[in-house]
């Protein structure tokens, strides 16, 4: 025997005890030879209780309900079974034959694993898979709609009060209800609230309650079980509330929800539970709800189109966004912001004349901020600049007839010095003349002046701007 063999022989029990699985070794006759420490822990049986006993006797005594030794000795092949002990514990047994130098079966080595431990590992794996699926769903939702946030722009005292109130609401986990006309910026202030909350590092999942078809609303919001309806995925699908578990759900235009869905939303708010379509038991969810609507929910309650109890649940932390016509000082800030945004996008250089901004501020904006944004977008696309005058605005905003000859009216409210206004008008005239005649020299010849005068007036007007 070599030194290596001697070393292994002296430490064989220590080697077996180091294994993470239970080991039970018996000979070809079924006599128990040894077990390791893990086997003793799994079964509660000690080496002294087992050593020298035949596995058939142990089964007759009721210690085991099944054994592998006889079958492996008979077949010479590995075998796997589930064994139940007296204490009710279940083990997965995997038995292997051991052959001597002559090829005769001399030992049976059985490895034992705790089924409950395997089940626990399976649950952990399933939990991780569910978490990965939830993250993937969140990423998909973020990809569908931008989750970026920008601080709202305003100059009015009214909007300062709104943002101050929302900052206070954001610090709590209370349901927030944002009221306001279409286009008033409810989406912006919902994101503002989320960004200042304790859940700001999580996803804000926006649900357009008016944009989901009534037949799909239930499955989209609450998810469904495998095969719950025709066309359903055989894996099932998580709804918006499950996807946003631990985060925030923004219910835009919540007043558009069908009454049946209002009942289910009430359960989320009251009990923190959702029921998937086709499920028999509820699931707990932890979501913060921010809702918005352009409807008068109190009037909807009286009309019977909105549940009274849901209205009370939503009407906890409520804020109303004033329409743009009630905060005209915000028009200039927003218009110039949108102008800079779209000019950067289309690589243009435009600026509003003061009188133009005054005309914009005087308009009532029935479409609110969205209407202003769309108007500025249109101006940037259609104009070459450099200034946006009142005549560039639609007639219902400017008050000017597009077919009327240009007059000095648009300069009546211009606060610049007269020389700057006149220089600008002269430059506009000369630019148009160059465009018509084709060159500065031809313009100089046509108007009986020299080229240097034309260049000076063109350059001098630029400097005054």
Secondary structure, 3 states (H helix, E strand, C coil): CCHHHHHHHHCHHHHHHHCCCEEEEEECCCEEEEECHHHHHHHCCCHHHHCCCEHHHHHHCCCECCCCHHHHHHHCCCEEEEEEECCCCEEEEEEEEEECCCCCEEEEEEEEEEHHHHHHHHHHHHHHHHHHHHHHHHHHHHHHCCCCCCCCCCCCHHHHHHHHHHHHHHCCCCCEEEECCCCCCHHHHHHHHHHCCCCCCCCEEEEECCCCCHHHHHHHHHCECCCCCCCCCCCCECCHHHHCCCCEEEEECHHHCCHHHHHHHHHHHHHCEECCECCCCCEECCCEEEEEECCCHHHHHHHCCCCHHHHHHHCCEEEECCCHHHCCHHHHHHHHHHHHHHHHHHCCCCEECHHHHHHHHHCCCCCHHHHHHHHHHHHHHHCCCCEECHHHCCHHHHCCCCCCCCCHHHHCCCCCCHHHHHHHHHHHHHHHHHHHHCCHHHHHHHCCCCHHHHHHHHHHHHHHC
